[in-house]
């Protein structure tokens, strides 16, 4: 089912509704949709490399707006919607880990989830559940999601298919490196704060 959905998303990258599709998928992925918007962003940038900044910013804006909906779901509708979404994705264990991480490092938790392939939707909902400061949540989302999609768009603009192969092959390594850098940033911040 997901493979067919992914193929349809990739096909929509070449349609006249590509930008709308990108915005919609970016929006819904941040709160409940299972596939990331990269499945549309990557082929769009490959097809029209000079528009990589525009496409990356559309993806970021849709994702951050969708993240606000995820936050609202967690904040206002935890019992009715959030629990069902967490159960659907079998993310109960991740949600427990996220709770501990949020209480100590709310901003960095959202940034890390926004920048890496970690399911961002779990973190958007958790931010609402744990009543994270909305301004901090928005800033972390903008920096994390913007950083991810702009970097991805730039790499594809610069290196084309080679960048796609690299990103697919080394997604786990990139995630680990990002998490290590975030941990170092937290340690430095706590040391100097």
VEXFI-970996 format. One record per atom (N, C-alpha, C): residue in one letter; x, z, y. Coordinates in steps of 0.05 Angstrom, whole numbers, plus 5000, padded with zeros to 4 digits. Each point is the difference from the previous one (the first is absolute). Layout:
<pts>
AXZY...
</pts>
This chain:
<pts>
X501650004976X498450005024X501750005025X502150185001X501750025023X501649745004X500849884978X501649755002X498449785013X497549974992X498249805012X499650065029X499650255007X499650085028X502549935016X502350064989X502549945014X500349705005X499349844980X500249715003X498149905022X497650115001X498149925021X501050085027X501350245002X501150095025X502249815009X501849924982X502249825006X498949725009X497849914987X498849755008X498950015028X498850235007X498850035027X502149985022X502650044993X502149985020X500349725012X499049804986X500249735010X497449905012X497950175000X497449915011X499950045030X497949895012X499750035029X499250295007X499250154980X499250285004X502350194993X502449904998X502350164991X500450255017X500049975026X500550245018X497850204997X497549914998X497850184996X500250154973X500749844979X500450124973X502250215001X502249935013X502250195002X499250265014X498549975022X499150245015X498150174983X498149864986X498050154984X501350144976X501849854986X501350134977X501850235009X501449965022X501750225011X498350245006X497749955012X498250225007X498950154976X498949864981X498750134977X502150124980X502449894999X502050104982X500950285008X499850065025X500950275010X498250224993X497649944990X498150224993X498949974972X499849764989X498949994972X500749764984X500949785011X500549754985X502650024984X500049904975X502350054982X502549835006X499749775012X502349825003X501150015029X502650005003X501250015027X499749735015X500050015026X499749765016X502449814998X502250094988X502449844997X499349744984X498050014983X499249774984X498949775018X499250075024X499249795019X502249955021X501250225010X502149985020X502349834992X501050044976X502449864991X499549694999X497949904987X499649715000X499449895028X498750165017X499549915027X502649955016X501850194997X502649975014X501649774988X499949974974X501449774987X498949745011X497349985003X498849755009X500549955030X500150215016X500449965029X502050225010X502549944995X502150205005X500150095030X499549825018X500250075028X497950215009X498050034984X497850205007X500450274987X502450054989X500550244985X499450265016X500650005026X499550245016X497050045003X498649795007X497150015003X498650094975X500749884977X498850084975X500650294993X502550085005X500850284994X498550205017X499649935025X498550175018X497050024993X498849774992X497250004991X499850194975X501849974982X500050164976X500350305007X501850065019X500450285009X497550115013X498849845018X497650105014X497750054981X499649814981X497850044981X500550244982X502550034992X500750234982X499750275014X500950025025X499850255015X497150065005X498449805008X497150045004X498750104974X500749874978X498950084974X500950284993X502550075008X501050274995X498350215014X499149935024X498250185015X497450054984X499049794987X497650034984X500650184976X502449964988X500850184978X500150285009X501150055024X500250275011X497250115004X498149845010X497350095004X498650074973X500649844980X498950054973X500950284991X502650055002X501150264992X499050235017X499849955026X499250215019X497150074997X498349804998X497150045002X498549984974X501049834982X498549934976X501550064974X501650205000X501750064977X498350024974X498050175000X498450054976X498449754991X499249845019X498249774993X501649754993X502249945014X501449754996X502950044990X501550185014X502850034994X500650074971X498550194990X500450094972X499649774981X498049835005X499449774983X502349805001X501149955024X502249815002X502550114986X500550255003X502450124987X499649994970X497750054990X499449984971X500349714990X498949815016X500149724993X502949904996X501750095017X502949924999X501650184982X498750204987X501450194983X502350135016X499550075024X502150105018X499850305005X498850154982X499750295004X502850135002X501849924982X502650125000X501549945026X499949745008X501349935025X498850145024X497450044998X498650145022X501050295003X500450134977X501150285001X502850005012X501749814992X502649995011X500049945030X498149825007X499749935029X499250255016X498350174989X499150245014X502450175008X501850054981X502450175006X501749865020X500449744997X501749855019X498850005028X497449985002X498650005026X500450265015X499750214985X500250265014X502750055012X502149874989X502750045011X500849775018X499249754992X501249775014X497849795006X497850075013X497849825005X500849725011X501550005022X500749755013X501749834981X502050124987X501849854983X498649914974X498050154992X498449924976X498649745006X498749985023X498549765007X501949775005X502250055014X502049795005X501049884974X500850184981X501149914975X498049834985X497550094998X497949854986X499549745014X500150005026X499549755015X502249794997X502450094996X502349824999X500649904972X499350164980X500849934972X497649914984X500449914976X497849924983X498350234989X500650255007X498450234992X497249955011X497950064983X497249945009X499350145027X499949845021X499550115027X497250125001X498149894986X497250105001X499850294992X501650094980X500050284992X500950185023X501949905016X501050165022X498250005024X498549785004X498249995023X497750204995X498949994975X497850184993X501050295001X502450054989X501250275000X500450105028X500849835018X500550085028X497450125012X497749874994X497450105009X499250264987X500450014973X499350244985X501650245011X502549975005X501750225008X500150035031X498349855013X499650035029X502649975016X501549794992X502549945015X499249925028X501750065019X499649935028X499749695001X497849925012X499349715000X502049835015X501150105022X502049855016X502549964983X500950224986X502449974983X499549814977X497650014989X499249824979X500149715010X498949955023X499949725011X502949905006X501650175012X502849915006X501649954975X499850184980X501449964975X499049754986X497549945001X498849764988X501049755014X500150005026X500949775015X502949944994X501750215001X502849974995X500549914970X498750144982X500449944971X499049724992X497549955007X498849744992X501349775016X500450055026X501249795017X502949944990X501550214994X502749964990X500049844974X498250074982X499949864974X499349715004X497849945013X499049735002X501849825018X501150125021X501949845017X502649944985X501050204986X502449954984X499549794978X497850034986X499349814980X499749715012X498549985021X499749745014X502649885009X501850175011X502649905009X501749904977X500150164978X501649914977X499049744989X497449964999X498949754989X500549775020X499850065026X500649805020X502949914998X501850194996X502949945000X500949894973X499050114978X501149924973X498049874982X497549975008X498049854984X499550124972X499949824981X499450084972X502050204989X502549985009X502050194990X499350295008X498850035023X499250275009X497750104983X498149824993X497850084983X501050104973X501849844988X501250084974X501450275002X501550035022X501550265004X498050235002X497949965017X498150225004X498550074974X499349804985X498650054974X501950144980X502549915000X501950114981X500950295006X500250055026X501250255009X498150195015X497449974995X498050175013X500550304995X500650064975X500550294993X502550105014X502149845000X502550085013X499550045030X498549825013X499450025028X498450265006X498150064982X498450245003X501850254998X501850014981X501750234996X501950035024X501149785010X501850025023X498450105025X497649905004X498450095022X499450304998X499250094977X499450284996X502550175006X502349914990X502550155005X500650015030X499649785014X500449995029X498150195015X497550004990X498050185013X500850294995X500950074976X500950274994X502350085018X501949825003X502350055018X499050055029X498149835009X498950035027X498650285003X498650084979X498650265001X502150235002X502149984984X502050215000X501450015027X500749775011X501349995026X498150115022X497549924998X498050095020X499750314999X499850104975X499650304997X502650145009X502349884996X502550135007X500350025031X499249785014X500349995029X497650105015X497750044987X497650085014X500050305006
</pts>
